[in-house]
Amino acid sequence: MTLDNVVFIDCETTGLSLEEDQIIELGMVCVVDGARRSWTRRFKINVPIKPEATAVHGIADADLADEKPFSAYAPHIARAIAGKHLAGYNLRRLDLPMLDAALRESGFKIDLTGVCVLDAAGIFFKREPRALADAVRRYCGREHDGAHGAAADAEATLDVLMGQLRAYPDLDALSLADLAAYSRLSETKPADLAGKLCYDNQDRLCYDFGKHRGKPVLSEPGYALWMINATSPGFPASTCEFLERELHEDEVSETSKIDDGDMPF
């Protein structure tokens, strides 16, 4: 299996709230013609970094004082990942929803149509449950010295996934789409980026949380309307977009055209 043109993503954030926190560092790695190309940036933010987050990644508010905001890079980030398969470590729970929210603030969004999402954590948890540092030790034969740096974590995830394909020949024989399905942490087929919605075996959009978990959205439309109209903090835009489409409400307007520029890859 080749991992060429798969973009490995890792985000460091001000905290773990999808609605309130922001990305402070983004690391991306992509293999192009057999060579790794990496790109990382830090961003100026308008919310404080939570102490417990700084304790993990070591980034403090003062470290971002001279950085540009995420919006300065948004067109290039959106263009770099558009249509490409995406990979990371536990990326569906935080990285993808946070990145989508940041892109939407600048007029872009993540479109997973035809895109495989590979999660090295999903493979690891099914084969040998541990954390990323343990995965690096197991599959790469080294210590993960750069833990919780966005670029280092993205690089490590690429190494781990390559090591997993070497360790498990049955996985290496899979197609990218089948590997993406195997790597999902949840047994359900996710729909939105935040994991609030999924598809059942009849390909119906269903709730994947709360009192209506497993029920088709159209069987409980009132719950969908409550989610769409919820405030403080509300539900992520990608979740509401799926619900609005399912309820046949107005289509979300087209996102801004992505301009050419200094691309990460």
TORKOL-4160 file (C-alpha; in steps of 0.2 Angstrom, whole numbers, padded with zeros to 4 digits, m for minus):
265
<pt num="1" X="0000" Y="0000" Z="0000"/>
<pt num="2" X="0006" Y="0017" Z="m0004"/>
<pt num="3" X="0003" Y="0032" Z="0007"/>
<pt num="4" X="0008" Y="0045" Z="m0006"/>
<pt num="5" X="m0003" Y="0061" Z="m0005"/>
<pt num="6" X="m0011" Y="0056" Z="0011"/>
<pt num="7" X="m0010" Y="0071" Z="0023"/>
<pt num="8" X="m0006" Y="0068" Z="0041"/>
<pt num="9" X="m0013" Y="0081" Z="0053"/>
<pt num="10" X="m0011" Y="0085" Z="0071"/>
<pt num="11" X="m0017" Y="0100" Z="0080"/>
<pt num="12" X="m0012" Y="0108" Z="0097"/>
<pt num="13" X="m0026" Y="0118" Z="0105"/>
<pt num="14" X="m0031" Y="0129" Z="0119"/>
<pt num="15" X="m0041" Y="0115" Z="0126"/>
<pt num="16" X="m0053" Y="0101" Z="0122"/>
<pt num="17" X="m0069" Y="0110" Z="0119"/>
<pt num="18" X="m0075" Y="0109" Z="0101"/>
<pt num="19" X="m0086" Y="0124" Z="0103"/>
<pt num="20" X="m0075" Y="0136" Z="0114"/>
<pt num="21" X="m0056" Y="0132" Z="0111"/>
<pt num="22" X="m0045" Y="0136" Z="0096"/>
<pt num="23" X="m0030" Y="0129" Z="0087"/>
<pt num="24" X="m0014" Y="0136" Z="0092"/>
<pt num="25" X="m0002" Y="0125" Z="0081"/>
<pt num="26" X="m0005" Y="0114" Z="0066"/>
<pt num="27" X="0007" Y="0101" Z="0059"/>
<pt num="28" X="0004" Y="0093" Z="0042"/>
<pt num="29" X="0015" Y="0079" Z="0034"/>
<pt num="30" X="0012" Y="0073" Z="0016"/>
<pt num="31" X="0022" Y="0060" Z="0006"/>
<pt num="32" X="0024" Y="0067" Z="m0012"/>
<pt num="33" X="0034" Y="0056" Z="m0025"/>
<pt num="34" X="0041" Y="0046" Z="m0010"/>
<pt num="35" X="0048" Y="0061" Z="m0001"/>
<pt num="36" X="0040" Y="0068" Z="0015"/>
<pt num="37" X="0035" Y="0086" Z="0015"/>
<pt num="38" X="0031" Y="0094" Z="0032"/>
<pt num="39" X="0022" Y="0111" Z="0036"/>
<pt num="40" X="0019" Y="0118" Z="0053"/>
<pt num="41" X="0013" Y="0135" Z="0060"/>
<pt num="42" X="0007" Y="0143" Z="0076"/>
<pt num="43" X="m0007" Y="0155" Z="0077"/>
<pt num="44" X="m0011" Y="0170" Z="0087"/>
<pt num="45" X="m0028" Y="0167" Z="0096"/>
<pt num="46" X="m0041" Y="0178" Z="0105"/>
<pt num="47" X="m0044" Y="0166" Z="0119"/>
<pt num="48" X="m0032" Y="0161" Z="0133"/>
<pt num="49" X="m0024" Y="0144" Z="0133"/>
<pt num="50" X="m0030" Y="0133" Z="0147"/>
<pt num="51" X="m0017" Y="0129" Z="0160"/>
<pt num="52" X="m0020" Y="0110" Z="0158"/>
<pt num="53" X="m0017" Y="0112" Z="0139"/>
<pt num="54" X="m0001" Y="0121" Z="0142"/>
<pt num="55" X="0004" Y="0107" Z="0154"/>
<pt num="56" X="0002" Y="0094" Z="0139"/>
<pt num="57" X="0010" Y="0103" Z="0124"/>
<pt num="58" X="0021" Y="0117" Z="0133"/>
<pt num="59" X="0014" Y="0131" Z="0123"/>
<pt num="60" X="0009" Y="0147" Z="0133"/>
<pt num="61" X="0000" Y="0163" Z="0127"/>
<pt num="62" X="0016" Y="0173" Z="0126"/>
<pt num="63" X="0023" Y="0160" Z="0114"/>
<pt num="64" X="0010" Y="0166" Z="0101"/>
<pt num="65" X="0011" Y="0185" Z="0103"/>
<pt num="66" X="0021" Y="0187" Z="0086"/>
<pt num="67" X="0011" Y="0174" Z="0076"/>
<pt num="68" X="m0001" Y="0177" Z="0062"/>
<pt num="69" X="m0020" Y="0172" Z="0065"/>
<pt num="70" X="m0026" Y="0156" Z="0057"/>
<pt num="71" X="m0036" Y="0166" Z="0044"/>
<pt num="72" X="m0019" Y="0171" Z="0036"/>
<pt num="73" X="m0015" Y="0153" Z="0032"/>
<pt num="74" X="m0033" Y="0147" Z="0029"/>
<pt num="75" X="m0034" Y="0148" Z="0010"/>
<pt num="76" X="m0017" Y="0138" Z="0009"/>
<pt num="77" X="m0022" Y="0125" Z="0021"/>
<pt num="78" X="m0039" Y="0122" Z="0013"/>
<pt num="79" X="m0031" Y="0120" Z="m0004"/>
<pt num="80" X="m0018" Y="0109" Z="0003"/>
<pt num="81" X="m0030" Y="0096" Z="0010"/>
<pt num="82" X="m0044" Y="0098" Z="m0003"/>
<pt num="83" X="m0048" Y="0081" Z="m0010"/>
<pt num="84" X="m0034" Y="0072" Z="m0002"/>
<pt num="85" X="m0036" Y="0057" Z="0010"/>
<pt num="86" X="m0032" Y="0062" Z="0028"/>
<pt num="87" X="m0024" Y="0053" Z="0042"/>
<pt num="88" X="m0019" Y="0056" Z="0060"/>
<pt num="89" X="m0020" Y="0049" Z="0078"/>
<pt num="90" X="m0037" Y="0050" Z="0085"/>
<pt num="91" X="m0041" Y="0064" Z="0073"/>
<pt num="92" X="m0060" Y="0062" Z="0072"/>
<pt num="93" X="m0062" Y="0067" Z="0090"/>
<pt num="94" X="m0053" Y="0083" Z="0090"/>
<pt num="95" X="m0042" Y="0088" Z="0076"/>
<pt num="96" X="m0054" Y="0087" Z="0061"/>
<pt num="97" X="m0068" Y="0096" Z="0070"/>
<pt num="98" X="m0057" Y="0109" Z="0076"/>
<pt num="99" X="m0049" Y="0112" Z="0059"/>
<pt num="100" X="m0066" Y="0112" Z="0051"/>
<pt num="101" X="m0072" Y="0125" Z="0063"/>
<pt num="102" X="m0056" Y="0136" Z="0060"/>
<pt num="103" X="m0058" Y="0135" Z="0041"/>
<pt num="104" X="m0076" Y="0139" Z="0042"/>
<pt num="105" X="m0072" Y="0156" Z="0051"/>
<pt num="106" X="m0062" Y="0160" Z="0035"/>
<pt num="107" X="m0075" Y="0154" Z="0022"/>
<pt num="108" X="m0069" Y="0137" Z="0019"/>
<pt num="109" X="m0073" Y="0119" Z="0026"/>
<pt num="110" X="m0067" Y="0101" Z="0026"/>
<pt num="111" X="m0077" Y="0091" Z="0013"/>
<pt num="112" X="m0075" Y="0072" Z="0016"/>
<pt num="113" X="m0084" Y="0067" Z="0000"/>
<pt num="114" X="m0074" Y="0053" Z="m0008"/>
<pt num="115" X="m0060" Y="0055" Z="0006"/>
<pt num="116" X="m0053" Y="0041" Z="0016"/>
<pt num="117" X="m0049" Y="0045" Z="0035"/>
<pt num="118" X="m0036" Y="0034" Z="0042"/>
<pt num="119" X="m0034" Y="0034" Z="0061"/>
<pt num="120" X="m0018" Y="0025" Z="0067"/>
<pt num="121" X="m0026" Y="0026" Z="0085"/>
<pt num="122" X="m0040" Y="0015" Z="0079"/>
<pt num="123" X="m0029" Y="0002" Z="0072"/>
<pt num="124" X="m0018" Y="0003" Z="0088"/>
<pt num="125" X="m0032" Y="0001" Z="0100"/>
<pt num="126" X="m0039" Y="m0014" Z="0091"/>
<pt num="127" X="m0022" Y="m0023" Z="0090"/>
<pt num="128" X="m0012" Y="m0016" Z="0105"/>
<pt num="129" X="m0022" Y="m0003" Z="0116"/>
<pt num="130" X="m0009" Y="0011" Z="0121"/>
<pt num="131" X="m0005" Y="0029" Z="0118"/>
<pt num="132" X="0004" Y="0038" Z="0104"/>
<pt num="133" X="0021" Y="0037" Z="0113"/>
<pt num="134" X="0019" Y="0018" Z="0115"/>
<pt num="135" X="0014" Y="0016" Z="0097"/>
<pt num="136" X="0030" Y="0025" Z="0092"/>
<pt num="137" X="0040" Y="0013" Z="0104"/>
<pt num="138" X="0031" Y="m0002" Z="0097"/>
<pt num="139" X="0031" Y="0001" Z="0078"/>
<pt num="140" X="0046" Y="0013" Z="0076"/>
<pt num="141" X="0058" Y="0006" Z="0089"/>
<pt num="142" X="0062" Y="0023" Z="0097"/>
<pt num="143" X="0055" Y="0035" Z="0110"/>
<pt num="144" X="0044" Y="0049" Z="0105"/>
<pt num="145" X="0054" Y="0064" Z="0111"/>
<pt num="146" X="0044" Y="0077" Z="0103"/>
<pt num="147" X="0027" Y="0072" Z="0110"/>
<pt num="148" X="0013" Y="0085" Z="0109"/>
<pt num="149" X="0022" Y="0096" Z="0096"/>
<pt num="150" X="0010" Y="0097" Z="0082"/>
<pt num="151" X="0023" Y="0093" Z="0068"/>
<pt num="152" X="0032" Y="0080" Z="0078"/>
<pt num="153" X="0015" Y="0071" Z="0082"/>
<pt num="154" X="0010" Y="0071" Z="0064"/>
<pt num="155" X="0027" Y="0064" Z="0059"/>
<pt num="156" X="0026" Y="0051" Z="0072"/>
<pt num="157" X="0009" Y="0046" Z="0066"/>
<pt num="158" X="0015" Y="0043" Z="0048"/>
<pt num="159" X="0029" Y="0033" Z="0055"/>
<pt num="160" X="0017" Y="0023" Z="0066"/>
<pt num="161" X="0005" Y="0019" Z="0052"/>
<pt num="162" X="0019" Y="0014" Z="0041"/>
<pt num="163" X="0025" Y="0003" Z="0055"/>
<pt num="164" X="0008" Y="m0005" Z="0057"/>
<pt num="165" X="0007" Y="m0009" Z="0039"/>
<pt num="166" X="0024" Y="m0018" Z="0040"/>
<pt num="167" X="0018" Y="m0027" Z="0056"/>
<pt num="168" X="0001" Y="m0032" Z="0050"/>
<pt num="169" X="0003" Y="m0039" Z="0032"/>
<pt num="170" X="m0016" Y="m0041" Z="0031"/>
<pt num="171" X="m0019" Y="m0023" Z="0033"/>
<pt num="172" X="m0006" Y="m0018" Z="0020"/>
<pt num="173" X="m0016" Y="m0029" Z="0008"/>
<pt num="174" X="m0031" Y="m0018" Z="0011"/>
<pt num="175" X="m0037" Y="m0004" Z="0000"/>
<pt num="176" X="m0036" Y="0013" Z="0007"/>
<pt num="177" X="m0055" Y="0014" Z="0009"/>
<pt num="178" X="m0055" Y="m0003" Z="0019"/>
<pt num="179" X="m0041" Y="0002" Z="0030"/>
<pt num="180" X="m0050" Y="0019" Z="0034"/>
<pt num="181" X="m0065" Y="0009" Z="0039"/>
<pt num="182" X="m0054" Y="m0003" Z="0049"/>
<pt num="183" X="m0046" Y="0011" Z="0058"/>
<pt num="184" X="m0062" Y="0019" Z="0064"/>
<pt num="185" X="m0062" Y="0020" Z="0083"/>
<pt num="186" X="m0081" Y="0019" Z="0083"/>
<pt num="187" X="m0090" Y="0004" Z="0075"/>
<pt num="188" X="m0103" Y="0016" Z="0067"/>
<pt num="189" X="m0100" Y="0024" Z="0050"/>
<pt num="190" X="m0097" Y="0043" Z="0055"/>
<pt num="191" X="m0106" Y="0057" Z="0045"/>
<pt num="192" X="m0101" Y="0074" Z="0053"/>
<pt num="193" X="m0084" Y="0078" Z="0059"/>
<pt num="194" X="m0089" Y="0080" Z="0077"/>
<pt num="195" X="m0096" Y="0062" Z="0078"/>
<pt num="196" X="m0113" Y="0067" Z="0083"/>
<pt num="197" X="m0121" Y="0059" Z="0067"/>
<pt num="198" X="m0118" Y="0042" Z="0059"/>
<pt num="199" X="m0125" Y="0031" Z="0045"/>
<pt num="200" X="m0134" Y="0015" Z="0049"/>
<pt num="201" X="m0133" Y="m0001" Z="0038"/>
<pt num="202" X="m0147" Y="0006" Z="0027"/>
<pt num="203" X="m0137" Y="0022" Z="0024"/>
<pt num="204" X="m0149" Y="0032" Z="0034"/>
<pt num="205" X="m0142" Y="0047" Z="0044"/>
<pt num="206" X="m0144" Y="0044" Z="0062"/>
<pt num="207" X="m0140" Y="0052" Z="0079"/>
<pt num="208" X="m0124" Y="0045" Z="0087"/>
<pt num="209" X="m0126" Y="0052" Z="0104"/>
<pt num="210" X="m0139" Y="0056" Z="0118"/>
<pt num="211" X="m0156" Y="0049" Z="0120"/>
<pt num="212" X="m0159" Y="0046" Z="0102"/>
<pt num="213" X="m0143" Y="0037" Z="0098"/>
<pt num="214" X="m0145" Y="0025" Z="0084"/>
<pt num="215" X="m0162" Y="0032" Z="0078"/>
<pt num="216" X="m0164" Y="0040" Z="0060"/>
<pt num="217" X="m0164" Y="0059" Z="0060"/>
<pt num="218" X="m0180" Y="0059" Z="0051"/>
<pt num="219" X="m0189" Y="0049" Z="0064"/>
<pt num="220" X="m0185" Y="0062" Z="0077"/>
<pt num="221" X="m0184" Y="0078" Z="0067"/>
<pt num="222" X="m0188" Y="0089" Z="0082"/>
<pt num="223" X="m0172" Y="0084" Z="0090"/>
<pt num="224" X="m0163" Y="0089" Z="0074"/>
<pt num="225" X="m0171" Y="0106" Z="0074"/>
<pt num="226" X="m0166" Y="0108" Z="0093"/>
<pt num="227" X="m0148" Y="0104" Z="0088"/>
<pt num="228" X="m0148" Y="0117" Z="0074"/>
<pt num="229" X="m0155" Y="0131" Z="0084"/>
<pt num="230" X="m0145" Y="0127" Z="0100"/>
<pt num="231" X="m0135" Y="0141" Z="0107"/>
<pt num="232" X="m0121" Y="0143" Z="0121"/>
<pt num="233" X="m0111" Y="0134" Z="0114"/>
<pt num="234" X="m0122" Y="0125" Z="0101"/>
<pt num="235" X="m0117" Y="0111" Z="0090"/>
<pt num="236" X="m0102" Y="0112" Z="0077"/>
<pt num="237" X="m0107" Y="0119" Z="0059"/>
<pt num="238" X="m0103" Y="0103" Z="0051"/>
<pt num="239" X="m0116" Y="0094" Z="0061"/>
<pt num="240" X="m0129" Y="0107" Z="0058"/>
<pt num="241" X="m0125" Y="0106" Z="0039"/>
<pt num="242" X="m0129" Y="0088" Z="0039"/>
<pt num="243" X="m0145" Y="0090" Z="0048"/>
<pt num="244" X="m0151" Y="0104" Z="0038"/>
<pt num="245" X="m0148" Y="0094" Z="0022"/>
<pt num="246" X="m0157" Y="0080" Z="0029"/>
<pt num="247" X="m0172" Y="0090" Z="0034"/>
<pt num="248" X="m0172" Y="0098" Z="0016"/>
<pt num="249" X="m0169" Y="0115" Z="0023"/>
<pt num="250" X="m0159" Y="0129" Z="0013"/>
<pt num="251" X="m0143" Y="0122" Z="0006"/>
<pt num="252" X="m0127" Y="0129" Z="0014"/>
<pt num="253" X="m0120" Y="0143" Z="0003"/>
<pt num="254" X="m0105" Y="0139" Z="m0007"/>
<pt num="255" X="m0088" Y="0142" Z="0002"/>
<pt num="256" X="m0076" Y="0155" Z="m0005"/>
<pt num="257" X="m0065" Y="0151" Z="m0019"/>
<pt num="258" X="m0048" Y="0146" Z="m0013"/>
<pt num="259" X="m0034" Y="0157" Z="m0020"/>
<pt num="260" X="m0017" Y="0150" Z="m0026"/>
<pt num="261" X="m0003" Y="0154" Z="m0015"/>
<pt num="262" X="0012" Y="0148" Z="m0005"/>
<pt num="263" X="0005" Y="0130" Z="m0002"/>
<pt num="264" X="0011" Y="0118" Z="0012"/>
<pt num="265" X="0014" Y="0104" Z="m0001"/>
